[in-house]
Amino acid sequence: MKKILTTSLILFSLLLGSQQLMSQPPEPPSGHGDTGNQNAGNAPIGGGLFILLGLGAAYGAKKVYTLHQEQKETLEE
């Protein structure tokens, strides 16, 4: 029990330390926003979003079809 607790505490402290290091924002490059921070613009996410939605719908349809086939087989037996 003591070994598990020690390992868990060490792992937790390492993860917490890395999270604090990752949360520091990077410095902007020199010359960035001469009159203040400039907006980078809008990133297009439409195409990727539709691909993810389509893949999710296909996966859900496959799961429903598989479940339907399994129920059909159990009723036949």
N, C-alpha and C positions, 0 to 999 in steps of 0.2 A: 504494500500500500504506500509506503514511504517513497519507494522508487517511482511509482506512477505519479504521485503528487509532485515530487521534485522535477520530473520530466515535464509535467504539465505546466508548472510555474516557469520553467526555463523557456519552454515553447511560447507561452503567453507573453513573457517579457520581450522575447525577440520579435514576435509579431507586432506588439504594441510599439516597440521602438521603430520598426520599419514603417509602420503606418504614420508615425509622426514625421519621419523623414520624407515620406511621399506627399504629405500634405502641404509642404512648403511650395508656394508658387514660383516658377522659374522667372528669372529676370528677363524683361523684354530686350530684344536686340537693340543696339545703339541706333539712334535715329528713328526709333519707333514713335510715331505720334508726336510730331513737332509741336503741335498745339494741344496736346493731351492724347489720351489713348484713342486710337481710331478703330472703328468697327471693321472687322475682317470681312463682313458680308455674310450672306446666307449660304449655308451648305445645302446642296440638293440631297434630300433623303427620300424622295418619292419612289425612285426605282428600286432601291434596296428594301424599302418598306413593303412594296407590293410583292417582291420576291419572298420575303419572310412570311407575309400573310398567306401567300399561295402555298408555301411549303407547310405551314401550320395547318391549313385547311386540308391539304392532301394527307398529312399524317393523321389528323383526326378522322378523316373519312376511312383510311385504312384500318384504324383501330376499331371503328364502328363496324366495318365489314367483317373483320376477323371475329369480333364478339358475336355478331349475327351468325356467322358460320359455325362457331363453337356451340351456340345455343341450338342451332338447327341439328347438329350432330347428336347432342345429348337427348333431344326429343325423339330422334329416330331410333335410338338404342332403347 
